[in-house]
Amino acid sequence: MSCLRVILAILFPPLAVIDYGCGSVLIVFLLTLCGWVPGVIGALIILNKNQQ
């Protein structure tokens, strides 16, 4: 996980996972609509999961 992706996940979570497909972006976008913190957590989980 790069530092730029982490910063992007904190500032605008859906933009951080744009490379991981439409489903990931949609899930993170919906989580962000529910609240900023769930969106950030979802984006960081997706970024961390795809790194391994």
N, CA, C and O atoms as a Tripos MOL2 file, in Angstrom:
@<TRIPOS>MOLECULE
protein
  208   207    52     0     0
PROTEIN
NO_CHARGES

@<TRIPOS>ATOM
      1 N           0.8530   -1.1670    0.0000 N.3       1 MET1
      2 CA          0.0000    0.0000    0.0000 C.3       1 MET1
      3 C           0.9020    1.2330    0.0000 C.2       1 MET1
      4 O           1.7140    1.4140    0.9070 O.2       1 MET1
      5 N           0.7580    2.0640   -1.0010 N.am      2 SER2
      6 CA          1.6020    3.2460   -1.0930 C.3       2 SER2
      7 C           1.0590    4.3760   -0.2160 C.2       2 SER2
      8 O          -0.1190    4.3950    0.1400 O.2       2 SER2
      9 N           1.9230    5.2930    0.1150 N.am      3 CYS3
     10 CA          1.5290    6.4310    0.9530 C.3       3 CYS3
     11 C           0.4830    7.2880    0.2560 C.2       3 CYS3
     12 O          -0.4240    7.8130    0.9010 O.2       3 CYS3
     13 N           0.6060    7.4300   -1.0560 N.am      4 LEU4
     14 CA         -0.3670    8.2120   -1.8090 C.3       4 LEU4
     15 C          -1.7560    7.5860   -1.7290 C.2       4 LEU4
     16 O          -2.7480    8.2990   -1.5760 O.2       4 LEU4
     17 N          -1.8360    6.2660   -1.8310 N.am      5 ARG5
     18 CA         -3.1310    5.5780   -1.7360 C.3       5 ARG5
     19 C          -3.7460    5.7520   -0.3470 C.2       5 ARG5
     20 O          -4.9570    5.9350   -0.2230 O.2       5 ARG5
     21 N          -2.9240    5.6950    0.6900 N.am      6 VAL6
     22 CA         -3.4330    5.8610    2.0580 C.3       6 VAL6
     23 C          -3.9760    7.2690    2.2510 C.2       6 VAL6
     24 O          -5.0530    7.4490    2.8190 O.2       6 VAL6
     25 N          -3.2440    8.2570    1.7860 N.am      7 ILE7
     26 CA         -3.7010    9.6460    1.9020 C.3       7 ILE7
     27 C          -4.9820    9.8510    1.1040 C.2       7 ILE7
     28 O          -5.9020   10.5320    1.5560 O.2       7 ILE7
     29 N          -5.0350    9.2630   -0.0780 N.am      8 LEU8
     30 CA         -6.2220    9.3640   -0.9100 C.3       8 LEU8
     31 C          -7.4110    8.6540   -0.2630 C.2       8 LEU8
     32 O          -8.5440    9.1270   -0.3530 O.2       8 LEU8
     33 N          -7.1510    7.5160    0.3890 N.am      9 ALA9
     34 CA         -8.2190    6.7940    1.0800 C.3       9 ALA9
     35 C          -8.7720    7.5980    2.2490 C.2       9 ALA9
     36 O          -9.9550    7.4910    2.5730 O.2       9 ALA9
     37 N          -7.9360    8.3910    2.8740 N.am     10 ILE10
     38 CA         -8.3890    9.2120    3.9940 C.3      10 ILE10
     39 C          -9.1790   10.4250    3.4900 C.2      10 ILE10
     40 O         -10.1980   10.7930    4.0760 O.2      10 ILE10
     41 N          -8.7090   11.0380    2.4140 N.am     11 LEU11
     42 CA         -9.3650   12.2480    1.9120 C.3      11 LEU11
     43 C         -10.6270   11.9460    1.0930 C.2      11 LEU11
     44 O         -11.6690   12.5650    1.3090 O.2      11 LEU11
     45 N         -10.5340   11.0020    0.1630 N.am     12 PHE12
     46 CA        -11.6790   10.6490   -0.6840 C.3      12 PHE12
     47 C         -11.6180    9.1520   -0.9910 C.2      12 PHE12
     48 O         -11.0280    8.7420   -1.9910 O.2      12 PHE12
     49 N         -12.2280    8.3400   -0.1300 N.am     13 PRO13
     50 CA        -12.0790    6.8840   -0.2070 C.3      13 PRO13
     51 C         -12.4060    6.2450   -1.5710 C.2      13 PRO13
     52 O         -11.6490    5.3770   -2.0030 O.2      13 PRO13
     53 N         -13.4880    6.6240   -2.2700 N.am     14 PRO14
     54 CA        -13.7580    5.9410   -3.5450 C.3      14 PRO14
     55 C         -12.6720    6.1480   -4.5990 C.2      14 PRO14
     56 O         -12.4520    5.2760   -5.4400 O.2      14 PRO14
     57 N         -12.0060    7.2720   -4.5620 N.am     15 LEU15
     58 CA        -10.9620    7.5390   -5.5390 C.3      15 LEU15
     59 C          -9.7270    6.6640   -5.3040 C.2      15 LEU15
     60 O          -8.9800    6.3870   -6.2420 O.2      15 LEU15
     61 N          -9.5110    6.2340   -4.0780 N.am     16 ALA16
     62 CA         -8.3500    5.4010   -3.7610 C.3      16 ALA16
     63 C          -8.4760    3.9920   -4.3350 C.2      16 ALA16
     64 O          -7.4650    3.3490   -4.6150 O.2      16 ALA16
     65 N          -9.7070    3.5040   -4.5130 N.am     17 VAL17
     66 CA         -9.9140    2.1300   -4.9870 C.3      17 VAL17
     67 C         -10.4180    2.0890   -6.4290 C.2      17 VAL17
     68 O         -10.9800    1.0800   -6.8550 O.2      17 VAL17
     69 N         -10.2270    3.1560   -7.1730 N.am     18 ILE18
     70 CA        -10.7560    3.2460   -8.5350 C.3      18 ILE18
     71 C         -10.1370    2.1830   -9.4550 C.2      18 ILE18
     72 O         -10.7760    1.7700  -10.4230 O.2      18 ILE18
     73 N          -8.9140    1.7370   -9.1730 N.am     19 ASP19
     74 CA         -8.2430    0.7390  -10.0110 C.3      19 ASP19
     75 C          -8.7110   -0.6890   -9.7310 C.2      19 ASP19
     76 O          -8.3660   -1.6030  -10.4800 O.2      19 ASP19
     77 N          -9.4750   -0.8940   -8.6870 N.am     20 TYR20
     78 CA         -9.8560   -2.2420   -8.2620 C.3      20 TYR20
     79 C         -11.2250   -2.6780   -8.7790 C.2      20 TYR20
     80 O         -11.7360   -3.7100   -8.3450 O.2      20 TYR20
     81 N         -11.8190   -1.9410   -9.6730 N.am     21 GLY21
     82 CA        -13.0660   -2.3570  -10.2920 C.3      21 GLY21
     83 C         -14.2650   -1.5790   -9.8010 C.2      21 GLY21
     84 O         -14.2280   -0.8960   -8.7780 O.2      21 GLY21
     85 N         -15.3210   -1.7080  -10.5650 N.am     22 CYS22
     86 CA        -16.5470   -0.9580  -10.3010 C.3      22 CYS22
     87 C         -17.2020   -1.3770   -8.9870 C.2      22 CYS22
     88 O         -17.7500   -0.5380   -8.2720 O.2      22 CYS22
     89 N         -17.1480   -2.6640   -8.6690 N.am     23 GLY23
     90 CA        -17.7670   -3.1470   -7.4320 C.3      23 GLY23
     91 C         -17.1280   -2.5550   -6.1950 C.2      23 GLY23
     92 O         -17.8220   -2.1550   -5.2610 O.2      23 GLY23
     93 N         -15.8240   -2.5000   -6.1850 N.am     24 SER24
     94 CA        -15.1150   -1.9340   -5.0300 C.3      24 SER24
     95 C         -15.4150   -0.4490   -4.8800 C.2      24 SER24
     96 O         -15.6240    0.0430   -3.7710 O.2      24 SER24
     97 N         -15.4340    0.2550   -5.9970 N.am     25 VAL25
     98 CA        -15.7280    1.6880   -5.9570 C.3      25 VAL25
     99 C         -17.1500    1.9180   -5.4530 C.2      25 VAL25
    100 O         -17.3890    2.8250   -4.6560 O.2      25 VAL25
    101 N         -18.0870    1.1050   -5.9120 N.am     26 LEU26
    102 CA        -19.4840    1.2570   -5.4960 C.3      26 LEU26
    103 C         -19.6500    0.9710   -4.0080 C.2      26 LEU26
    104 O         -20.3430    1.7070   -3.3060 O.2      26 LEU26
    105 N         -19.0210   -0.0900   -3.5300 N.am     27 ILE27
    106 CA        -19.1160   -0.4310   -2.1090 C.3      27 ILE27
    107 C         -18.5310    0.6780   -1.2400 C.2      27 ILE27
    108 O         -19.1400    1.0870   -0.2510 O.2      27 ILE27
    109 N         -17.3580    1.1580   -1.6120 N.am     28 VAL28
    110 CA        -16.7150    2.2170   -0.8230 C.3      28 VAL28
    111 C         -17.5160    3.5110   -0.9150 C.2      28 VAL28
    112 O         -17.6100    4.2500    0.0650 O.2      28 VAL28
    113 N         -18.0910    3.7910   -2.0760 N.am     29 PHE29
    114 CA        -18.9180    4.9930   -2.2240 C.3      29 PHE29
    115 C         -20.1500    4.9240   -1.3230 C.2      29 PHE29
    116 O         -20.4980    5.9060   -0.6670 O.2      29 PHE29
    117 N         -20.8070    3.7680   -1.2920 N.am     30 LEU30
    118 CA        -21.9780    3.6180   -0.4240 C.3      30 LEU30
    119 C         -21.6000    3.7060    1.0470 C.2      30 LEU30
    120 O         -22.3320    4.2930    1.8450 O.2      30 LEU30
    121 N         -20.4630    3.1250    1.4090 N.am     31 LEU31
    122 CA        -19.9980    3.2510    2.7940 C.3      31 LEU31
    123 C         -19.6790    4.7000    3.1410 C.2      31 LEU31
    124 O         -19.9310    5.1450    4.2610 O.2      31 LEU31
    125 N         -19.1270    5.4310    2.1810 N.am     32 THR32
    126 CA        -18.8100    6.8380    2.4120 C.3      32 THR32
    127 C         -20.0840    7.6600    2.5680 C.2      32 THR32
    128 O         -20.1170    8.6140    3.3450 O.2      32 THR32
    129 N         -21.1270    7.2960    1.8360 N.am     33 LEU33
    130 CA        -22.3990    7.9960    2.0040 C.3      33 LEU33
    131 C         -22.9880    7.7560    3.3870 C.2      33 LEU33
    132 O         -23.6540    8.6320    3.9390 O.2      33 LEU33
    133 N         -22.7490    6.5740    3.9490 N.am     34 CYS34
    134 CA        -23.2250    6.2770    5.3020 C.3      34 CYS34
    135 C         -22.4330    7.0340    6.3580 C.2      34 CYS34
    136 O         -22.9270    7.2890    7.4560 O.2      34 CYS34
    137 N         -21.2310    7.3800    6.0250 N.am     35 GLY35
    138 CA        -20.3630    8.0990    6.9540 C.3      35 GLY35
    139 C         -18.9490    8.0600    6.4380 C.2      35 GLY35
    140 O         -18.5610    7.1370    5.7230 O.2      35 GLY35
    141 N         -18.1810    9.0630    6.8010 N.am     36 TRP36
    142 CA        -16.8240    9.1470    6.2910 C.3      36 TRP36
    143 C         -15.9410    8.0200    6.8340 C.2      36 TRP36
    144 O         -15.1400    7.4490    6.0950 O.2      36 TRP36
    145 N         -16.0860    7.7040    8.1080 N.am     37 VAL37
    146 CA        -15.2430    6.6870    8.7410 C.3      37 VAL37
    147 C         -15.4660    5.3000    8.1250 C.2      37 VAL37
    148 O         -14.4820    4.6250    7.8230 O.2      37 VAL37
    149 N         -16.7090    4.8400    7.9230 N.am     38 PRO38
    150 CA        -16.8710    3.5310    7.2620 C.3      38 PRO38
    151 C         -16.2780    3.4910    5.8540 C.2      38 PRO38
    152 O         -15.7660    2.4530    5.4370 O.2      38 PRO38
    153 N         -16.3370    4.5790    5.1270 N.am     39 GLY39
    154 CA        -15.7380    4.6370    3.8030 C.3      39 GLY39
    155 C         -14.2270    4.5130    3.8520 C.2      39 GLY39
    156 O         -13.6310    3.8130    3.0330 O.2      39 GLY39
    157 N         -13.6060    5.1880    4.8080 N.am     40 VAL40
    158 CA        -12.1530    5.1180    4.9560 C.3      40 VAL40
    159 C         -11.7370    3.7050    5.3560 C.2      40 VAL40
    160 O         -10.7710    3.1660    4.8170 O.2      40 VAL40
    161 N         -12.4520    3.1130    6.2870 N.am     41 ILE41
    162 CA        -12.1230    1.7590    6.7330 C.3      41 ILE41
    163 C         -12.2850    0.7690    5.5820 C.2      41 ILE41
    164 O         -11.4330   -0.0980    5.3870 O.2      41 ILE41
    165 N         -13.3670    0.8910    4.8210 N.am     42 GLY42
    166 CA        -13.5830    0.0070    3.6800 C.3      42 GLY42
    167 C         -12.5010    0.1490    2.6310 C.2      42 GLY42
    168 O         -12.0290   -0.8510    2.0890 O.2      42 GLY42
    169 N         -12.1020    1.3700    2.3370 N.am     43 ALA43
    170 CA        -11.0540    1.6000    1.3450 C.3      43 ALA43
    171 C          -9.7260    1.0210    1.8120 C.2      43 ALA43
    172 O          -9.0080    0.4080    1.0220 O.2      43 ALA43
    173 N          -9.3930    1.2060    3.0800 N.am     44 LEU44
    174 CA         -8.1300    0.6770    3.5940 C.3      44 LEU44
    175 C          -8.1300   -0.8440    3.6090 C.2      44 LEU44
    176 O          -7.0960   -1.4640    3.3570 O.2      44 LEU44
    177 N          -9.2700   -1.4500    3.8980 N.am     45 ILE45
    178 CA         -9.3610   -2.9170    3.8650 C.3      45 ILE45
    179 C          -9.1700   -3.4300    2.4530 C.2      45 ILE45
    180 O          -8.4400   -4.3990    2.2420 O.2      45 ILE45
    181 N          -9.8140   -2.7960    1.4770 N.am     46 ILE46
    182 CA         -9.6700   -3.2250    0.0810 C.3      46 ILE46
    183 C          -8.2410   -3.0320   -0.3950 C.2      46 ILE46
    184 O          -7.6980   -3.9030   -1.0750 O.2      46 ILE46
    185 N          -7.6270   -1.9230   -0.0570 N.am     47 LEU47
    186 CA         -6.2410   -1.6860   -0.4530 C.3      47 LEU47
    187 C          -5.2930   -2.6900    0.1860 C.2      47 LEU47
    188 O          -4.3640   -3.1700   -0.4630 O.2      47 LEU47
    189 N          -5.5220   -3.0060    1.4400 N.am     48 ASN48
    190 CA         -4.6480   -3.9430    2.1440 C.3      48 ASN48
    191 C          -4.8680   -5.3790    1.6570 C.2      48 ASN48
    192 O          -3.9100   -6.1420    1.5360 O.2      48 ASN48
    193 N          -6.1070   -5.7490    1.3800 N.am     49 LYS49
    194 CA         -6.4330   -7.1020    0.9390 C.3      49 LYS49
    195 C          -5.8190   -7.4200   -0.4200 C.2      49 LYS49
    196 O          -5.3330   -8.5310   -0.6320 O.2      49 LYS49
    197 N          -5.8330   -6.4760   -1.3240 N.am     50 ASN50
    198 CA         -5.3180   -6.7020   -2.6660 C.3      50 ASN50
    199 C          -3.7990   -6.6300   -2.7260 C.2      50 ASN50
    200 O          -3.2050   -7.0120   -3.7340 O.2      50 ASN50
    201 N          -3.1670   -6.1520   -1.6730 N.am     51 GLN51
    202 CA         -1.7150   -6.0680   -1.6430 C.3      51 GLN51
    203 C          -1.1070   -7.4380   -1.4010 C.2      51 GLN51
    204 O          -0.0330   -7.7260   -1.9290 O.2      51 GLN51
    205 N          -1.7420   -8.2720   -0.6370 N.am     52 GLN52
    206 CA         -1.1810   -9.5610   -0.2610 C.3      52 GLN52
    207 C          -1.2370  -10.4990   -1.3780 C.2      52 GLN52
    208 O          -0.8060  -11.6440   -1.2450 O.2      52 GLN52
@<TRIPOS>BOND
     1     1     2 1
     2     2     3 1
     3     3     4 2
     4     3     5 am
     5     5     6 1
     6     6     7 1
     7     7     8 2
     8     7     9 am
     9     9    10 1
    10    10    11 1
    11    11    12 2
    12    11    13 am
    13    13    14 1
    14    14    15 1
    15    15    16 2
    16    15    17 am
    17    17    18 1
    18    18    19 1
    19    19    20 2
    20    19    21 am
    21    21    22 1
    22    22    23 1
    23    23    24 2
    24    23    25 am
    25    25    26 1
    26    26    27 1
    27    27    28 2
    28    27    29 am
    29    29    30 1
    30    30    31 1
    31    31    32 2
    32    31    33 am
    33    33    34 1
    34    34    35 1
    35    35    36 2
    36    35    37 am
    37    37    38 1
    38    38    39 1
    39    39    40 2
    40    39    41 am
    41    41    42 1
    42    42    43 1
    43    43    44 2
    44    43    45 am
    45    45    46 1
    46    46    47 1
    47    47    48 2
    48    47    49 am
    49    49    50 1
    50    50    51 1
    51    51    52 2
    52    51    53 am
    53    53    54 1
    54    54    55 1
    55    55    56 2
    56    55    57 am
    57    57    58 1
    58    58    59 1
    59    59    60 2
    60    59    61 am
    61    61    62 1
    62    62    63 1
    63    63    64 2
    64    63    65 am
    65    65    66 1
    66    66    67 1
    67    67    68 2
    68    67    69 am
    69    69    70 1
    70    70    71 1
    71    71    72 2
    72    71    73 am
    73    73    74 1
    74    74    75 1
    75    75    76 2
    76    75    77 am
    77    77    78 1
    78    78    79 1
    79    79    80 2
    80    79    81 am
    81    81    82 1
    82    82    83 1
    83    83    84 2
    84    83    85 am
    85    85    86 1
    86    86    87 1
    87    87    88 2
    88    87    89 am
    89    89    90 1
    90    90    91 1
    91    91    92 2
    92    91    93 am
    93    93    94 1
    94    94    95 1
    95    95    96 2
    96    95    97 am
    97    97    98 1
    98    98    99 1
    99    99   100 2
   100    99   101 am
   101   101   102 1
   102   102   103 1
   103   103   104 2
   104   103   105 am
   105   105   106 1
   106   106   107 1
   107   107   108 2
   108   107   109 am
   109   109   110 1
   110   110   111 1
   111   111   112 2
   112   111   113 am
   113   113   114 1
   114   114   115 1
   115   115   116 2
   116   115   117 am
   117   117   118 1
   118   118   119 1
   119   119   120 2
   120   119   121 am
   121   121   122 1
   122   122   123 1
   123   123   124 2
   124   123   125 am
   125   125   126 1
   126   126   127 1
   127   127   128 2
   128   127   129 am
   129   129   130 1
   130   130   131 1
   131   131   132 2
   132   131   133 am
   133   133   134 1
   134   134   135 1
   135   135   136 2
   136   135   137 am
   137   137   138 1
   138   138   139 1
   139   139   140 2
   140   139   141 am
   141   141   142 1
   142   142   143 1
   143   143   144 2
   144   143   145 am
   145   145   146 1
   146   146   147 1
   147   147   148 2
   148   147   149 am
   149   149   150 1
   150   150   151 1
   151   151   152 2
   152   151   153 am
   153   153   154 1
   154   154   155 1
   155   155   156 2
   156   155   157 am
   157   157   158 1
   158   158   159 1
   159   159   160 2
   160   159   161 am
   161   161   162 1
   162   162   163 1
   163   163   164 2
   164   163   165 am
   165   165   166 1
   166   166   167 1
   167   167   168 2
   168   167   169 am
   169   169   170 1
   170   170   171 1
   171   171   172 2
   172   171   173 am
   173   173   174 1
   174   174   175 1
   175   175   176 2
   176   175   177 am
   177   177   178 1
   178   178   179 1
   179   179   180 2
   180   179   181 am
   181   181   182 1
   182   182   183 1
   183   183   184 2
   184   183   185 am
   185   185   186 1
   186   186   187 1
   187   187   188 2
   188   187   189 am
   189   189   190 1
   190   190   191 1
   191   191   192 2
   192   191   193 am
   193   193   194 1
   194   194   195 1
   195   195   196 2
   196   195   197 am
   197   197   198 1
   198   198   199 1
   199   199   200 2
   200   199   201 am
   201   201   202 1
   202   202   203 1
   203   203   204 2
   204   203   205 am
   205   205   206 1
   206   206   207 1
   207   207   208 2
@<TRIPOS>SUBSTRUCTURE
     1 MET1         2 RESIDUE 1 A MET
     2 SER2         6 RESIDUE 1 A SER
     3 CYS3        10 RESIDUE 1 A CYS
     4 LEU4        14 RESIDUE 1 A LEU
     5 ARG5        18 RESIDUE 1 A ARG
     6 VAL6        22 RESIDUE 1 A VAL
     7 ILE7        26 RESIDUE 1 A ILE
     8 LEU8        30 RESIDUE 1 A LEU
     9 ALA9        34 RESIDUE 1 A ALA
    10 ILE10       38 RESIDUE 1 A ILE
    11 LEU11       42 RESIDUE 1 A LEU
    12 PHE12       46 RESIDUE 1 A PHE
    13 PRO13       50 RESIDUE 1 A PRO
    14 PRO14       54 RESIDUE 1 A PRO
    15 LEU15       58 RESIDUE 1 A LEU
    16 ALA16       62 RESIDUE 1 A ALA
    17 VAL17       66 RESIDUE 1 A VAL
    18 ILE18       70 RESIDUE 1 A ILE
    19 ASP19       74 RESIDUE 1 A ASP
    20 TYR20       78 RESIDUE 1 A TYR
    21 GLY21       82 RESIDUE 1 A GLY
    22 CYS22       86 RESIDUE 1 A CYS
    23 GLY23       90 RESIDUE 1 A GLY
    24 SER24       94 RESIDUE 1 A SER
    25 VAL25       98 RESIDUE 1 A VAL
    26 LEU26      102 RESIDUE 1 A LEU
    27 ILE27      106 RESIDUE 1 A ILE
    28 VAL28      110 RESIDUE 1 A VAL
    29 PHE29      114 RESIDUE 1 A PHE
    30 LEU30      118 RESIDUE 1 A LEU
    31 LEU31      122 RESIDUE 1 A LEU
    32 THR32      126 RESIDUE 1 A THR
    33 LEU33      130 RESIDUE 1 A LEU
    34 CYS34      134 RESIDUE 1 A CYS
    35 GLY35      138 RESIDUE 1 A GLY
    36 TRP36      142 RESIDUE 1 A TRP
    37 VAL37      146 RESIDUE 1 A VAL
    38 PRO38      150 RESIDUE 1 A PRO
    39 GLY39      154 RESIDUE 1 A GLY
    40 VAL40      158 RESIDUE 1 A VAL
    41 ILE41      162 RESIDUE 1 A ILE
    42 GLY42      166 RESIDUE 1 A GLY
    43 ALA43      170 RESIDUE 1 A ALA
    44 LEU44      174 RESIDUE 1 A LEU
    45 ILE45      178 RESIDUE 1 A ILE
    46 ILE46      182 RESIDUE 1 A ILE
    47 LEU47      186 RESIDUE 1 A LEU
    48 ASN48      190 RESIDUE 1 A ASN
    49 LYS49      194 RESIDUE 1 A LYS
    50 ASN50      198 RESIDUE 1 A ASN
    51 GLN51      202 RESIDUE 1 A GLN
    52 GLN52      206 RESIDUE 1 A GLN
